[in-house]
Amino acid sequence: MTVADGVIPVKRCLWNNYIVYVDNPLDSIGPRFEWRRSEGMEGRKLQLTGGSTYVVSLPKRWVTDAGLKAGDTVFLEPQVDGAVSIRAHPAEKPLARRRVFEEKGEERRDHLLRKLIGAYIAGFGYIEIRFKPEAGPFVRRVARDFSRMVIGPEVIEESRNSVVIQDLSDTADLSAEKCLRRMHLIVRAMHEDALQALRTHDDALARDVAQRDQDVDRLYWMVAKQYNLAHTPGGSAPDSKGKEELHNYRLIAKLFERIGDHAERIARTYPVFGDRGLDPKLLKELEGARESAIAILDKAFFALLTADVDSANEAVDDLDRHQKLIDGLSHHVASRKGEELLALAAIVDSLARTAGYATDIAEIAIDVAVARVKETP
């Protein structure tokens, strides 16, 4: 790159050590061959040298402020919006943020766990819990429980009155999209196994469904953490997805988490029916409603991954047909009494809500697909 004269309103970006335009910090070298001059932006023409190399001049003011000279190396980083960021120095990985909790020894286990999970979702890489020595066994036990509940955090340091937890996970290895794919497989299997447990009187399978809900929670928290990391000062999207797409993924992850909760809810009705099981005709109707709900979910998630608006619309339209199955089931179980009525009503309600959440995913898939379509010139 060559240096040319040019005075542009710029300032040094203190947290990343590079120069940005005052009027629009996102302005940089873009994919077009020529930029038109507008407020806060200066156009520079691309030149072709050697038959294969494109060269563009840099504003002299920018080079001077960055402390550069001829022969120095600058660092280019493509952005998700098509721009290119030019830095005078390589971008440094942001230091992990630290959160400190003062534990007074009077807190309940679930209260401390919620605070730890909140810090994890907020993107704190280090969490320190300080406590009085007599509270040590309680705090250490909760810290270990927390590290088993989430993806990444491990207890790395312990003393007489403190515990330090570090998040060792790499969001590049487990992207938000990978989390969603995994959540989809887990929740659909949970729903299938929940009814299978009722059909075959399998108590162990029913308990296993309830335990798998924890895996869904772990993945949801991971997606929520990635979203928050991308929106912290100096943060960026951990994969190729933009911040807006991460927002949609977080919404979908929450919907998957709720669908998993309803599979767990169905599985927990097992003790009501015990060894006597369910009426075969009713069980067949329940299975039909489950298949209908999961078909909507599969179609909605496929639409999300493929940006297929037609499939997403089909998933939304299928809800009317599914509701007819739910209405028929509601009429069928209305004649039951006592605990059996309550348990069956919970199952029917969960199958209805699962389909409703699936159509919510389909509607988000439409939003994502429409946003990806480039404007026609």
Secondary structure, DSSP 8 states (H G I E B T S, - for coil): --EE-----EEEETTTTEEEESS-TT-SB-SSS----BTTB-----EEETTTEEE--EEHHHHHHTT--TT---EEEE-TTS-EEEESS--------EEEEEE-S---HHHHHHHHHHHHHTT-SEEEEEE-GGGHHHHHHHHHHHHHHSSSEEEEEE-SSEEEEEE---TTTS-HHHHHHHHHHHHHHHHHHHHHHHHHT-HHHHHHHHHHHHHHHHHHHHHHHHHHHHTSTT---SSSS-HHHHHHHHHHHHHHHHHHHHHHHHHTTHHHHGGG---HHHHHHHHHHHHHHHHHHHHHHHHHHHT-HHHHHHHHHHHHHHHHHHHHHHHHHTT--HHHHHHHHHHHHHHHHHHHHHHHHHHHHHHHHHHHS----
